[in-house]
């Protein structure tokens, strides 16, 4: 869709309106601003699904179609700081949100590992109620991709327990499975895959209804909730169930695959809710792609489709709503804006600033932001093991897109050998997400098979300008397609600057650690076989209470049969 008026022209027109007291911007001219008035729970009451003009739609207690617009949290196990009174007040009053989505991961150190995450959900529900917002409880299925997998066996008990604590509560919508997908054990991207999801969801819905809970239920679908068209062909026999769809504007474009699937589902008449969309690519990297997002916003507004944007985080990814930590450039925005305050525009990311405007239904008027200096790295070279860097290239290594450190990568000599080098320091405040301010090095498409090798090993040298306390943890992650493109070595390698020093410190003042990771010991019970491909390698150096600032060097990255 091509908008007749740009945001720049809209800005001029808004000034004209303020001066002359007239409104000249129509919904036709700026469809991304068109919207029903945002109804809050205090006015709309309990939501329900009704047929309106031949299509099932989300309606208020009086039978009027409504649109919910707001934000999703990131994983509550990583970013619980967003659960505070000031943030919810700002989202409700300043952003104009009438809904918030609580993303409760089950795996990845979420609810399945720490049942205490449930109390974070309860806290979020109570805050949403206090600030007059509807709230989506998201059972965040991601990896594995099958909601019926053993890792998610607690779903029935979770929703039963929560619905008993908040019986038939008009504020709450239940999202039973975030993104069914192919991550092993996964679901297929077809009718069979949807049938698997449906069979998982139906008993939970039946339990809720038998207990008297009429709350709206939202169900995801195959291929990361990109197939609501499959739901239309074989819908759940419940009058208050909706179907999710997700998109990321850098990947899922107007009139392409996901868009067409959503249109097909609409034409079939089922009720849809976009419980997650982002301004980045689907990986969380790149962008933000704002021009690509506008057609989606217009489409959802025209069709009264409710939506939540991903996400309320200061993580260094372009879809995050707040300024992240960037080495030498910025400290992360506090997720608590302070009593009686709001987040000023300069504390929002470009994405956050844009989405706030779209929630409010006003023109997006971006602030001036300083341009970041262009960093020239050493020549990239080609990925290959072992990585010795003797050819003066990076041999395929570069910064992971959301690395907290993005300083210049150079090839320098350390202890007679060439190594990849960079400068790093860590945030001055303690971060819940320990990866947020960490250097994250990535070697993409290295394309190696494990075969008979058992270890990944490398040398890490540290040349501190400051290191008086605490230590660091060195972490190895991989992207094996057979394991859902993510696997992490179970045991990090410690580096201590105080107390018992497990590293070697030479006469040159540099610390040295020989980092060795056992491929037979992976997190989450994953197993990597000899025939399995390792597509990427990622090295992360996480802060453990240190004040480290200085240079780091990487050398001799290799696969070994023995742990030498």
Buried (B, 14 or more C-beta within 10 A) or exposed (E): EEBEBEBEBBBEBBEBBEEEEEEEBEEEBBBBBBBEEBBBBEBBBBBBBBEBEEBBBBBBBEEBBBBBBBBBBBBBBBBBBBBBEBBBBBBBEBBBBBBBBBBBBBBBBBBBBEEEBBEBBBBBBBBBBEBBBBBBBBBBBBBBBBBBBEBBEBBEEBBBEBBEEBEEBBBBBBBBBBBBBBBBEBBBBEEEBBBBBBEBBBEBBEBBBEEEBBBBBBBBBBBBBBBBBBBBEEBBEBEBBBBBBBBBBBBBBBEEBBBEBBBBBBEBBBBBBBBBBBBBBBBBBBBBBBEBBBBBBBBBBBBBBBBBBBBBBBBBBBBBBBBBBBBEEBBBBBBBBEEEEBBEEEBBBBBBBBBBBBBBBBBBEBEEEEEEEEEEBBEEBEBBBBBBBEEEBBBBBBBBBBBBBBBEBBBBEBEEBBBBBBBBBBBEEEBEBBBBBBBBBBBBEBEBBBEEBBBBBBBBBBBBEEBEEBBBBBBBBBBBEBBBBBBBBBBBBBBBBEEEEEBEEEEEEBBBBBBBBBBEEBBBEBEBEEEBBBBBBBBBBBBBEBBBBBBBBBBBBBBBEEEE
